[in-house]
Amino acid sequence: MTQKEPKEKPVNDLPVMDEREGIVLFYPHIPKEAVAEVTSVLHSRWIGQGPRVAQFEQEFNIRFGGVGRSLAVGSGTDALHLAYILSGLQPGDEVITPVFTCTATTIPFLYMGVTFRFADVDPATLNISIPHVRQLVNEKTKAIVCVHYGGLPCDMDELHAIAAAHNIPVIEDAAHALGATYRGKPVGSLSDFTMFSFQAIKHITTGDGGMLVVRDRALAPKAERIRWFGIDRSNKQKGTWENDIWEVGYKYQMTDIAAALGLAALREFDQTLAHRQRLFNAYKKELHGVSGLHLIGAGHTDRTHAAWLCTAIVEKREAFMQYLRANKIESGQVHYRNDRYSVLGGRRDDLPNMDAVEDRYIVLPLHLHMSVADVEYIGSVIRRGW
Ligand SMILES: *Cc1c(COP(=O)(O)O)cnc(C)c1O
């Protein structure tokens, strides 16, 4: 793009984006110090799961995990699969899970033969609809899964009340919501299980990676075993392992190389979050009152938005996207209703709110390589009309 200079530098003196590319939707963020951190791991004896993973788990847990225990894994999907196993789900059990999310939320149910019932979206937030969850829950329901869409926490008190009435766990997919708070508490400390993702374009990236926060610390030894084939690794290292595997495990650990990236990102997380929130607030200001468009999830006072996605509902979405593209601004849907995939059982007919927005939502660029001036430019383009 050939716009004015950014008014303020993005954090950490990041390079301004390639002008020919325009403003892209996503851009991975690697802190400057990460390079030295990773290099030192590469020169050490531990590159797989070693001391850096343990350190990353501890530092992450202090910040986000509350009373729970944080376990680093190879991806957010790994973390969800572990959470589903640890919550005791068995083949044939039923869960309630959001229809509007990344496929990562739903796919692990297929690994396990768990039956999933898709819950509709709340039209104001695109988070899970509480009235629909109330309608779906029954004596066969064994867990409720929610996704904090774009970074805005779901109605957790309501979800916890429903879950408590049925004595079932709540599992949070918080891939979008690192740093979000709900009624003063950090996401990560609220439910039985919370999963975070460190995939390339998330708030923190380790290339690929994830974290599972398990509230009941008594589950931690099992979680650690099934993260590593089912082997009791700590006893193995001490030489006191009885040399048996009695439960199915996976190869879901994080490496020290990845953890070094995570540690560096954690250290500058406050700036990362603040910059994202600054951009989100700039969008709110720029797009306020634009006819044919409204922002999703902008008006809450009892919870803070982690500003991973800036999503709007727009009229004439195709024309809107083409118009933005002509002005060198990328946009996209990012996530799709999961019942569009035949492997997930195909289209459901009890999701009217999803039906109403599926051709109208759009995600706008929001990442650390952008400045407030970029958002002002996007705002000025949109206000001219499409
Ligand atoms: C990114 C993401 C995940 C996890 O993805 P991984 O690539 O496995 O880390 C899960 N749920 C949602 C909503 C996501 O956006």
PDBQT file of the ligand as one rigid body, heavy atoms in Angstrom, charges set to zero:
ROOT
HETATM    1  C1  LIG A 401      -5.942 -22.578  16.147  1.00  0.00    +0.000 C 
HETATM    2  C2  LIG A 401      -7.133 -23.214  16.740  1.00  0.00    +0.000 A 
HETATM    3  C3  LIG A 401      -7.096 -24.472  17.372  1.00  0.00    +0.000 A 
HETATM    4  C4  LIG A 401      -5.889 -25.340  17.536  1.00  0.00    +0.000 C 
HETATM    5  O1  LIG A 401      -5.193 -25.504  16.455  1.00  0.00    +0.000 OA
HETATM    6  P1  LIG A 401      -3.746 -26.173  16.366  1.00  0.00    +0.000 P 
HETATM    7  O2  LIG A 401      -3.376 -25.802  14.977  1.00  0.00    +0.000 OA
HETATM    8  O3  LIG A 401      -3.918 -27.617  16.570  1.00  0.00    +0.000 OA
HETATM    9  O4  LIG A 401      -2.854 -25.556  17.389  1.00  0.00    +0.000 OA
HETATM   10  C5  LIG A 401      -8.249 -24.942  17.966  1.00  0.00    +0.000 A 
HETATM   11  N1  LIG A 401      -9.374 -24.232  17.974  1.00  0.00    +0.000 NA
HETATM   12  C6  LIG A 401      -9.457 -23.025  17.392  1.00  0.00    +0.000 A 
HETATM   13  C7  LIG A 401     -10.744 -22.281  17.483  1.00  0.00    +0.000 C 
HETATM   14  C8  LIG A 401      -8.348 -22.483  16.740  1.00  0.00    +0.000 A 
HETATM   15  O5  LIG A 401      -8.457 -21.286  16.139  1.00  0.00    +0.000 OA
ENDROOT
TORSDOF 0
